[in-house]
Amino acid sequence: MSDTDTNAPETASLRTPIVAVLGHVDHGKTSLLDQIRGSAVIEGEAGAITQHIGATAVPLDVISGIAGDLVDPADFDLPGLLFIDTPGHHSFTTLRSRGGNLADIAILVVDVNDGFQPQTIEALDILQRSETPFIVAANKIDTVPGWNPTDDAPIKPTYENQSDRVRGDLDERLYEIIGELSDHGFSADLYWRVQHFQRNVGVVPVSAMTGEGVPDLLTVMMGLSQRYMREEMEIDVAGPGVGTVLEVKEEKGFGTTIDIVLYDGTIRTDDQLVVGGTADPIVTDVRALLQPRPLAEIRTESRFEQVDQVDAAAGIKVAAPDLAEAMAGAPVRVVRDRDLEDVIDEVRAELAEIAVDTEEQGVVVKADTLGSLEAMADALGDAEIPIVRAEVGDVAPRDVSVASTAEDPKRQVILGFNVDVLDDAERRAEIDDVRIFTDDVIYQLVEGYEEFVADLERAQQDTVLENITRPARFRVLPDHVFRQSDPAVVGVEVNAGTLQNNESVVRFTGNDTERVGQIKGIQEQGEDVDEARAGTRVSVAIDGPTVGRQLHEDEELWIELPEKHAKILEQELAEEIPADEREALNMYLDNHRKRDPFWGK
């Protein structure tokens, strides 16, 4: 996996499939990886398992040892599995290769007690978008009450050893997970019942604590890789290396380094590299290739040992000059005997594939890696939320400056996925009235923003409604004249809408309105009120008319609606006003439109 046998023929070779582990926080992703590593260390001689940077290689003979009768090494020619150590979809979305995700296959870890959680759903969404084959590890079976563990056993014998009650309890939980998968559009079943893994998702019950089911998990992963991915694993082992930046890190004695996953070809200490950067691709020379020291030598001064060459698939730390602008998720290419400009163009083209479409007006988006930036852009695109700027990195003052220039308050926003907000950016945002939302679950980030927009729109509509004349139709009650004039005071019944103080009163004569006067006071049961709703009876003072001349008992009257207000009510606020008010508005508009079809349009 690390140093190449220099006598090996320079031909096509089969690389190790790369495995990503996804799932909700606390569902046991890390402990499952630890269990696989632990079993491998116990199974093999020390050194049979190689610890890479950000990845663990488990060779076929070690998998065969753990899986026992489940795996016959003669059935396989793939060298083993390379597990990415940074579990979760952080690494999964970071790990891009040309045209897709770098992981060839994934394990989705689901706690049998907890079922689907927000990050489980998000992980599924990412798997679906990237069309990555996966299996589900239904973890923590050892926590089912009454479970009788058999350490490191395949699942079927240990399952059959349980009491009927425990088996029934576990079955119920497993079928809930299978049901959840079905709700999200995946046909799934317990792995031993699955005939076609390309059409159905296999569910493997496991315990990261006892190791039960781990043999099955490794067997299914090997089987799927061998059967469906063998052709994709064929690489030119001697060709120039191709990889993806997993992390950019300061390393004592080496300055800025990049942790990369190499998925094609080789990388050597004398190679020239092109690395995707925040501005232009970076051209640099390898100074050192660093791998973790074997466990036996961990007591030595340096955590790393230098190697001369690494073959795909592998995780490796590269020390080289000028890496400060390198980006997590960006491509890495070895130049070797190719034209440098061609390689730079290839890296540019790959970065352009990830570029996010931006618009004149929109929100500012920040994410920790290129891959997660792309996932954010996809989610915002689905929600029809425009983006004005999208970049990798923490939220900085210049992001606040960009967000503050938006004309619409709904767009004076920064959405940060898995990033920090720098202190001076936070202060600046308070001064500039820019809202910053951060989360480590994409859809929760989008939902949080959508709630904010809904609240803002409600507040804006409330403000508009406060300043707009509301429609009302009301009737003067017979025998309820309390004063003839200056002002006339009469009892009325509100038939529809909202009667408000200080509004003008009209009557329809034909299809046109005639001004009657202005409301100067509303009393309900002797108390002054500002408005009266449909269905209430109140007394109103109307300045202008005299009862018996311009105003009559049993007459239908209306609040006068300015044409501009009628238009706003019909076109923007129809959903915000009560049904009876809408009815009064529609009658008012109908009357006017019999005379002028375009009135209020």
N, C-alpha and C positions, 0 to 999 in steps of 0.2 A: 504493500500500500504506500510505503514512503519511498525509500531508495529503490531505484529500478535495477533489476539485474541487467547489467550492460550487455550480456550475451544474448538477451532475448531478441528474437527476430522483430524487425520494425514492420509489423503488419497490424491489421485490425485486431482489436482485443475487446473483450467484454468488460465493461466497467461495472462497478457496484451500483445497484439502484439506490437512489437517495430517498430517505424516508423522513417525512415531517410528522410531528406529533402535535395535534391540536386538541382544543377542548376548553371548557370553562375553568376559571381559576378554582383551585382546591379540589378538582375532580381527580387529581392524581397523575397528571402528565409527567411531572418530574420524578415521582417515586416509581412510575412504570419504567421510565428510562433507567433509573438507578437499579431496578430489579433486573432488567435485561443485561445491564453492564455487570452487575454483581454475579448473576448466573454465569455470564460468559467468563468472568475472571475465575470463578470456582471451577468451571467446566474445563477451561483450557489451561495450559501452562501459563505462568506469568508471561506476558508479552504476546500471547495468542490474540489478545484483543488490543487494538492500537487506538490510543486516545489521540484524536486530532484536535486542531483548534476548532471549537464550536461543533464538533462532530465525533461520533464513536463508530469505528469500523468493527463489525462482528463477522468474522470469516465463516464460510460455509461449514467447515468441520466443527466449529464451535456451536453453530446453530444446530447441526446434526446431533451433537452431543447433548444439548439441552432438550431437543425435541424427541430424542430416543427413537422409538419405532416409527414415529410420525414422518420422519424425513430419511430417505435413502440418498446419500450424497451422489450416488451414481445417476440419479434422475436429474441432476442439476449441473449446468456448466457456468452459472453466474457465480462470482467469487464470494458473495455474502451480501450483507446489507450495511449501508452507511446511515446511521441515525443522526439527525441534526439535534444538537444538544440544547439549543435555546428553544424550549417548547413553546407552543402557542402560535397564534396566527401572526404574531409579530414577525417571527422568522419566516413563516410561510409566505406572507405577502412580500417580505423583503426579497426572498429568494426567487429572483427572476432569471430565466434563461431566455434565449431567443424565442420570441413568440409565446411565452407562457411562464408558468411557475417552474421553478427549478426542481421542486420535489417531484419524483416520479410517481410516488404513491404516498398515502397518508394514513395515519391512525387517528381516529376521532375518539377521544376518551370521554366516556359519560359515566357519572356516578350512578349506580343502580338505585340508590336511595333518593337521589336528587332529581334524576331525569334531566330534561332539557332546560337549560338556563340561557340568559342572553348571549353569552359568548359561544355557547354550543350552536345556537341558531346562526350567529354571525359566521362561525367556522363553516357550517354547512353551506351558507350562501357563497362563501369564498370558494369552497370545493366545487360547488355547482358551476359558478362562473368560469373557473379555470379548467373544468372538466377533468379534474384529477381523480383517478380511482382511489377509493378508500375503504377501510374496514372500520367497524366500530368495536372498541374495547369497552365492554360493559364492566366497569371496575368496581372494586370493593365488595365482591360477592362474599368475602369472609365476614362482613358486618351483618349479614342476614342472621337474625336471632336463631341460636341453636346450631349454627354452621360448625361442622366438624372438619378442620382443615387437614389436607395431606400436602405438605410443602412441595412446591415445584412440580406437582402432578399435572398431567394432561386433564382437561376439564371433564371429559365424559366419565372416566372411572371415579373421580372425586365427587362428581355430581350424583352418580348412582349410589355412592356410599352414604348420602344424606338421608334423613328421615323423610317420609312422604310430606309432612307438614313443611319442612324447610324447602324441599324441592318445589312444592306448590307456591310458597312465598316468593322464591326466586323467579319462578316461571312468570308470576304475575308482573313482577318488576321488569323482566326482560320484554314481555309483550307490550308493556307500556312504552318502552323505548322503540320497539318495532312500530308501534302505532304512531308515535311522534314522527318517526322517519317517513312513514306513509303520508302523514299530514303535510310534510314538506316535499312531497313528490318523489320519494325514493321507495322502491319496492325492496323490502329487507326481510331476512329470516335468520335463525341461528345458523352459523356457518356450515354445520354438517348437513343441513337440509338444502343448501344453495347448490343448484346445478350449474347455473351460468353466472359467474361472478361479474361479467360485463354488464349484465342486465339487473342483477340484484346485489344488494349490499349485505355482506356477511357480518353477523354480530357474534363476537367471541367473548364469552363470560370470563373475566380474569380477576385475580387479586394481586395488586402491586406489592402487598405486604407478604403474602405467603408464597407467591410465585405460581399459584394454581392458574392454569389456562395460558401461562406465558409460552409453553411449548407449542400450543395450538396457534397462538398469535404469530410466532415466528414462522411456523409451518405455512400458514395461510399467506403471509407476506412473501415468503420465498416462492411458493407455488404460483401466486398471482404474477410476480415479477417474471418468473421463468416462462410462464405460459403466454402472457400478453405483452411483455415489454422487451423480450430478448433482442429483437431487432433494434429497438431504440438504444440499447446498451452497447451497440457496436461502435467503437471509436477507433480513431487512428492514434494508438497509444504514444507514438513518437511525434505526433503533430504539435503545433504551437498551442499552448494551453488557453482554454476559455473558461471564465468563471464569473462569479458574482460577489460583490462586496457584502459581507455579512455585517461587519462593524468597523468603524474608524476609531482607533484608540491610541492614546499616548502610551508609550512603553519605555520604561527607564533604560537608558543606554542606547535606545534605538530611535527616539523621537516619535513622530506620528507613523503608525503602522496600520495596515489593513488586514483584517481577518477575512479570508475569502474561502468560498467553496469552489473548488475546481471541478468542472463536470465534463471536460473534454481535454484530451491531449496532455502535455507535460509542461511544467514550469521549472526553469533551472536558474542557478545563481547568476549566470552571466546574461540573462534575458533582458531585453528592453520591453517595457509594458506600456499599454495605453489604458488609462482608467477613467471612467466617467466622473466628471467633476461638476461643481455647482454652476460654473460658467462654461469653460471649454474643456474638452477631454485633456487629461494630464498625460504627458509623455515623461516616463521616468525609467530608471534602471534598477533592477533588483540588487539590493545590498546584501540581504540575508533572507533565507527561508527558515522559519522557526517552527518547530513542533514541540509539544509538551514532552518533557523527559519521561521515560518509562517509570512506572510506579516504583520500581526497585531503586531508582536513582533520585528519588524526589528530595532527598536530603542535601543534594549538592546546591551550590550557591545559586545557580541560574535555574529558573523554572523551565527554560527552553533549551533545546539542543538544535544546532544548525545542521541542515541537510543540504545536499547539493542539488537534488532533483526530487520532484513529487509528480506522481501520475494520478490522473482522474480515476475514480472520484475520491476527493480528499478535501479535508479542511486544513488550511495552512495560514500562518501569519507571515505577511510579507513586509519586510523593512525596506524602504526606498525613500529617496528625497522627494520633496514637493507634494506630499500627500494631504496637506491640510485641507484642501478643497474637495477631497474625495467624498463620495456620497454613499451611504448605506443603500444597497439595492442596485447600485450602478454596475455596468459590465466591466470586466477586466479581460484584456486580450494580450497574449504574447505576440510580439512582432516577428521575431526570428528572421527567416529569409524572405519575408513579404515586404511589399512597399509600405513604408510608414504612413503615407497619406491615405492609402487604401484602408489601413487598419483604423486610423482616426475617423475616416468616413463611416466605417462599420459601427464604431462606438457611437458616433453622432446619430446614425440611423436608429440604433437600438434605443438611445435616449429619447429620440423624437417619437418613437412608438409609445413611450410612456408619457409624453408631454400631454398636459391637460388643456382642453379647449377653454379659452377664457373669453369673457365678454366685456363690453364697455362698463357695464354696471353689474355688481355682484358682490359676493362675500369673499373674504380672504381666507385661504385654507393653508394650514401648516400641518405637516405630518412628520413622523420620525424617519421614514424611509421612502424611497421612490415607489416601492410596491404598495405601501399603505396609502400613499398620496393618490395612486391610481384607483385603489379600492374606494377611497373617499370620493373621488371624482365620479366614479360609477354610481355610488349611492346617491350623491347630490343630483346627478343627471336624472336618475329614476324619480327623484322627488321634485324635479323641475326647478332646482335652486341654482341660479347662475353663479359662476365663479369669476372674480375679477383678477385674482392672482393666486397661484398655488405653488408652494415651495417646500422643500425639505428643511427642517431645523426648528429650533425653539421660537416662540413668539417674541419678536424684537420690536423696539420703538418704530422702526421704519414700516413694519406691518400695520401698526396703529395709524401712522400717517396716511397710508394708502386707504385703510378702512374709513378714516374720518372724512375723506373727500367724497364719499358716496352721498348722492342727493337724497336718497330714500333712507329714513332711519332704520328700516328693516335690513338694509345692506351695510349699515355701519357696524359690522360684526366680523369677528375672527373666529373660525372653527379650528381648534387644535386637536389632532389625534395623537395621543401618546407622546406629547411634548410638554416641556416646561414653559412657563411664562416668565421672562426675565423681569426683575424688579422694576427697572426703569420703564419697561413696556406697560407694566401694571399701573404705575403712577400716571403715565402718559394717557392711558386708556380712560382713567377716571376723569382727567382734565378734559379730554376730547369727547367724552361721552360715547366711547366705543365699547361694545359688549364683547367679552371674550368667553367662549365656551370651550371647555376641554373635557375629554373623556377617553377611556381606552377601549370603548366599544363603539364602533362606527354608527350603528343604527340608533344607539342611545344619544349620540351627539346630534344626529340629524333630528331625532324626535324632540330633543331639548330646544333646538333652534326653531322647529316648527311650532312648538308651544309658545315660545317667545313672540313669534310673528303673529300667532292667533290672538295673543293678549294685546299686542300693540294695535292690531287692526280693530279689535273690540273697543279699545280705548279711543282710537281715532273716530270710530263710528259713533261712539257715545258723545264725543265732542261735537261732531257734525249734527247729531240729533238734537243736542241741547240748543243749537243755533238755528234750527230750521223750524218753519211753521208746520205743525202737525195737522193732518186732515181730521175733520169732525163734522158729523151731521147730527142736528138736534132739533127738537120740536118744542114750540111754546105751548105749555099746558093750559087748557081752558080753565077759567076761574082762578088763575094764579097770577093776576096782575096786582103787584104791590105798590106800584108807582107809575104814573102815566108817562112822565118825561123828566129830563134834566137830572140824572139819567133815568131812562125807563128801567124799572126793576120787575122782572117776571120770573116765574118758575119754569124750568125747562127739563126735558128728559133727553139725555145723551143717547142717541140711537146707535152710533158707531164712531169710533175714533177717540181722540183726546181733545177735550175742550180746554183751552189755555187762556190765561188772563192776558190783557193788552193786545189781543188779536182782533183783526177786522172781521165783521160779520157781513155775509152776502146772502142774497136769495137768487135762485135761477129764474129768469123770465125767458121762456123759450130755452135757447141753448147758450145764453149769455148771462153773466152775473151782474147784479145791481147791488151797489154798496148800501148797507142798512145803517151801520154804525160801528162802534168799537167797544169791546168788552172792557169794563173798568173795575170789575170786582166779581168774585164767585164765592158764594156761601153755601156750605153744606151743614145742615142742622145748626144754623146760626154761627158756625165757625168759618172764618176766612180761609180759603184754600187757593192754591195756585192753578190747579187743574182738576178736571173731572173726567173719569173714564166712562166708556160705554156701559149703559145699564144703570147709571146713577141719575137721581133727580136732585137738582140744585137750583138756587135762585141766582140770577145773574143781573148785574147792572150794565145796561147798554147805553153808551153815550151817543146822542144823535137823534134817534127816532122818537116819535110820540106813538104810544099804543093806541090803536084805532085808526091811525093815519098811515104811517110808514111801517108799522109793525102790528101784526094781528095774532089773536089767539089761535092755537091749533095749526100755526104755520110752520113749514119746514125751512130751517135755515142752515147755513154752512159757514165754517171758518174759511176765509178767503186764502187760497193758496197761490202765492206768486208762481208764475210759470217755471222759473228756474228751480224753485224748491220742489215742485211737482215732478220735475225731470229727475232730480237727485233721488227723491223718494222712490220713484219707479225703477230707476236704473241701478242704483247702488245700495239702497237701504230696504228694499222690499222684504228681504228675509229677516231684517232686524226689528220690524214693527209688528204689532199684534195683528191677527187675522182680521179683526173688525175694522182696524185702522186702514188695512190694505183694501178692505171692501169699500170704505168711504172714499179712499183715494181713487179706486177704479171707477166708481160712479161719477166722481168729480171730473176725471179725465174723459170718460165716455160722453158726458154732457158737452164738454168743450169741443171734443173731436167731431161731434156731429156738425158743428159749425166750421171748425178748422181742423182737418185730419192730422195736421202736423203739430198741434198744440202740445207743448211739454215734451217734444221729442228731440 
